[in-house]
């Protein structure tokens, strides 16, 4: 079975992207399992620090291993926006395929130093490391106004090259205009900046955070310019909440969780399948 590095290399070579879908409940996970089984494509399952603590790193790792045996498709687990070095090391020890160290709040040199510390630990177990440069702002949810980004918030192509060379990180999360959450106004991607970063960091896997709510046209253009991994979280959370609220309104006397939650799994599976097709992710052979 191919490892995550093999998959990302193939994505870059053949101009498609792997979706990372974050979870914090079992029905969300089951929806992703259903989509992967239907389309036979690889995905990355993400857990933020909060999601990982809620689910339990050991527990989610065990579930992913069970899913791989059951569906015979590679599932990859990534710690998303990790800042706690102890938690990052625990994820590495428990079998995560990748860890994302988010040192974007630190000055450049300090970010690079901490990233190298994570790399030194994670590489011992062949775990891929994602670094972050630039400020990927915003929060999960629906917002009326876009987050205002300044030039200082965005990733400098020259600094991206310096950071990649200095740390030898595997994946690089870059700030090119996307933000976490969904907004009434469409998100704008600085494609010229993305293209320049891609040209200067050709051996690194570029990651687009804040993928929820981006148009299909912009997604495809970003992939053409070098993005190989796209993170989706807010859309999954909104489906979970909307489906649960609807079911509770319609069944006010129901107390069986499996009856209230069944529709969530199906709705999430539909959304994940839609994203996988948008990203033109290739089926596993």
C-alpha positions in Angstrom: 0.0 0.0 0.0 1.4 3.4 -1.0 2.5 5.8 1.8 1.5 9.5 2.0 4.7 10.7 0.4 4.1 8.5 -2.7 0.5 9.8 -3.0 1.6 13.4 -2.7 4.3 12.9 -5.3 1.8 11.4 -7.7 -0.6 14.3 -7.1 2.0 16.8 -7.9 3.1 14.9 -11.0 -0.4 14.4 -12.4 -2.0 17.8 -11.2 -4.6 16.7 -8.7 -4.9 17.2 -5.0 -5.5 15.1 -1.9 -8.3 16.4 0.4 -7.8 16.7 4.2 -11.1 16.4 6.0 -11.1 17.3 9.7 -13.3 15.4 12.1 -14.3 15.5 15.8 -17.2 13.0 15.8 -17.6 9.4 14.8 -20.4 10.1 12.3 -18.1 12.6 10.5 -15.5 9.9 10.3 -18.0 7.3 9.0 -19.1 9.8 6.3 -15.5 10.1 5.1 -15.1 6.3 5.2 -18.2 5.9 3.0 -16.9 8.4 0.4 -13.5 6.8 0.2 -15.0 3.3 -0.1 -17.4 4.5 -2.9 -14.7 6.3 -4.9 -11.7 4.2 -3.9 -9.5 7.3 -3.5 -7.0 8.2 -0.7 -7.8 11.0 1.8 -6.1 12.6 4.7 -8.1 12.8 8.0 -7.2 15.8 10.0 -7.5 16.4 13.7 -6.7 19.8 15.2 -5.2 19.9 18.7 -8.7 20.4 20.1 -10.2 17.7 18.0 -7.3 15.3 18.8 -7.8 15.9 22.5 -11.5 15.4 22.3 -11.4 12.2 20.3 -8.2 10.8 21.9 -5.1 10.4 19.8 -4.8 6.6 20.6 -8.5 6.1 19.8 -8.5 7.8 16.5 -5.3 6.1 15.4 -6.8 2.7 16.2 -9.9 3.5 14.2 -7.9 4.5 11.1 -5.9 1.3 11.3 -9.2 -0.7 11.4 -10.5 1.3 8.4 -7.4 0.5 6.3 -7.9 -3.2 7.0 -11.6 -3.1 6.3 -11.6 -1.0 3.1 -8.2 -1.8 1.8 -7.6 1.9 1.0 -4.8 4.0 2.5 -6.1 6.4 5.1 -3.7 9.1 6.4 -4.0 10.9 9.7 -2.6 14.4 10.2 -2.3 16.5 13.3 -3.6 19.9 12.1 -2.1 23.2 13.4 -0.1 21.5 16.1 1.6 24.0 18.4 2.1 21.9 21.5 5.4 20.0 21.0 4.4 17.3 23.5 1.1 16.6 21.7 2.9 16.5 18.3 5.3 13.9 19.6 2.5 11.9 21.0 0.8 11.9 17.6 4.0 10.7 16.0 4.4 7.9 18.5 0.8 6.8 18.1 1.0 6.3 14.3 -0.1 9.6 12.7 1.1 9.7 9.1 1.9 13.4 9.2 2.1 16.3 11.7 1.6 20.0 11.0 3.7 22.3 13.2 2.1 25.7 13.1 4.9 28.1 14.0 3.4 31.0 12.0 3.0 33.2 15.1 6.8 33.1 15.7 9.4 35.2 14.0 10.9 33.5 11.0 14.1 32.2 12.6 12.2 30.8 15.7 9.6 29.2 13.5 12.4 27.5 11.5 14.1 26.3 14.6 11.0 24.8 16.2 10.1 23.2 12.8 13.5 21.6 12.6 13.0 20.2 16.2 9.7 18.6 15.1 11.4 17.2 11.9 14.2 15.7 13.9 11.7 13.8 16.0 9.2 12.8 13.4 11.6 11.6 10.7 12.7 8.8 12.9 9.3 7.2 12.3 8.9 8.3 8.7 6.2 10.8 9.5 5.8 13.7 7.1 6.1 17.2 8.5 4.1 20.2 7.4 5.4 23.6 8.3 3.6 26.9 8.0 4.8 30.3 6.8 2.5 33.3 6.7 -0.7 34.0 8.6 -3.7 31.8 7.8 -6.3 33.7 9.7 -10.0 33.3 10.5 -12.1 30.8 12.5 -14.5 28.0 11.6 -18.1 29.1 11.0 -20.0 31.4 8.7 -19.0 35.1 8.8 -20.5 38.2 7.3 -17.2 40.0 6.5 -14.0 38.7 5.1 -10.9 38.7 7.2 -8.7 41.7 6.1 -5.2 40.5 5.1 -2.1 42.6 4.8 1.0 42.0 2.8 2.8 41.0 6.0 0.1 38.2 6.5 0.9 36.6 3.2 3.7 34.2 2.4 6.7 35.8 0.8 8.0 33.6 -2.1 11.6 34.4 -1.2 11.0 33.5 2.5 9.2 30.4 1.5 12.3 29.2 -0.4 14.5 30.2 2.5 12.3 28.4 5.0 12.1 25.2 2.8 15.8 25.1 2.3 16.6 25.8 5.9 14.2 23.3 7.5 13.9 20.7 4.7 10.2 20.4 5.6 8.1 18.0 3.5 4.9 20.1 3.2 4.5 23.8 3.4 1.2 25.5 4.4 1.2 28.9 2.7 -0.9 32.1 3.1 -2.1 33.2 -0.4 -5.4 34.7 0.5 -7.5 31.9 1.9 -8.7 32.0 5.5 -10.4 29.6 7.9 -14.2 29.7 7.9 -16.8 30.6 5.2 -17.7 34.1 4.2 -20.6 35.9 2.4 -17.9 37.3 0.1 -15.9 34.9 -2.0 -12.3 34.2 -0.9 -9.6 35.5 -3.2 -6.4 33.6 -4.0 -3.3 35.5 -5.0 -2.5 33.2 -7.9 0.6 35.2 -8.9 2.1 34.7 -5.4 1.1 31.0 -5.4 2.8 30.5 -8.8 6.0 32.2 -7.6 6.1 30.2 -4.4 5.6 27.0 -6.4 8.5 27.8 -8.7 10.8 28.5 -5.8 9.9 25.5 -3.7 9.4 22.9 -6.4 10.4 19.9 -4.2 7.9 20.7 -1.4 4.3 19.7 -1.2 2.2 22.9 -1.0 -0.9 23.0 1.2 -3.9 25.2 0.9 -5.7 25.8 4.2 -9.1 27.3 4.5 -10.4 25.3 1.5 -14.1 25.5 2.6 -16.2 27.7 0.3 -13.6 28.2 -2.5 -15.1 28.0 -6.0 -14.3 25.0 -8.2 -12.6 27.3 -10.8 -10.2 28.7 -8.2 -9.5 25.2 -6.7 -8.6 23.9 -10.1 -6.4 26.9 -10.8 -4.6 26.5 -7.5 -4.0 22.8 -8.2 -2.5 23.7 -11.6 -0.2 26.1 -9.9 1.2 23.5 -7.5 -1.2 22.9 -4.6 -1.3 19.1 -3.8 -3.2 19.1 -0.5 -6.4 21.0 0.4 -7.9 21.3 3.9 -11.6 21.2 4.5 -13.1 21.6 8.0 -15.8 24.3 8.2 -18.1 22.7 5.6 -17.9 19.4 7.5 -18.8 21.1 10.8 -21.7 23.0 9.3 -23.2 19.9 7.7 -23.0 18.1 11.1 -24.7 21.0 12.9 -27.4 21.7 10.2 -28.4 18.0 9.9 -28.6 17.5 13.7 -30.7 20.7 14.2 -33.1 19.6 11.4 -33.4 16.1 12.9 -34.0 17.4 16.4 -36.7 19.8 15.1 -38.5 17.0 13.2 -38.1 14.3 16.0 -38.5 16.2 19.3 -39.3 13.0 21.2 -36.5 10.9 19.8 -33.8 9.9 22.2 -31.9 7.2 20.2 -28.6 8.9 19.0 -28.1 6.5 16.1 -31.5 7.6 14.6 -30.7 11.3 15.1 -27.2 11.0 13.7 -27.6 8.6 10.7 -28.4 11.4 8.2 -25.3 13.3 9.2 -23.1 10.4 8.0 -24.9 10.4 4.6 -24.7 14.2 4.1 -21.0 14.3 4.9 -20.3 11.4 2.6 -22.0 13.3 -0.2 -20.0 16.5 0.5 -16.6 14.6 0.7 -17.4 12.8 -2.6 -18.1 16.2 -4.2 -14.8 17.6 -3.0 -12.8 14.5 -4.1 -14.2 14.9 -7.6 -13.5 18.6 -7.6 -9.9 17.9 -6.6 -9.8 15.2 -9.3 -8.1 12.8 -6.9 -7.0 9.7 -8.6 -8.3 6.3 -7.5 -5.9 3.9 -5.8 -4.5 1.1 -7.9 
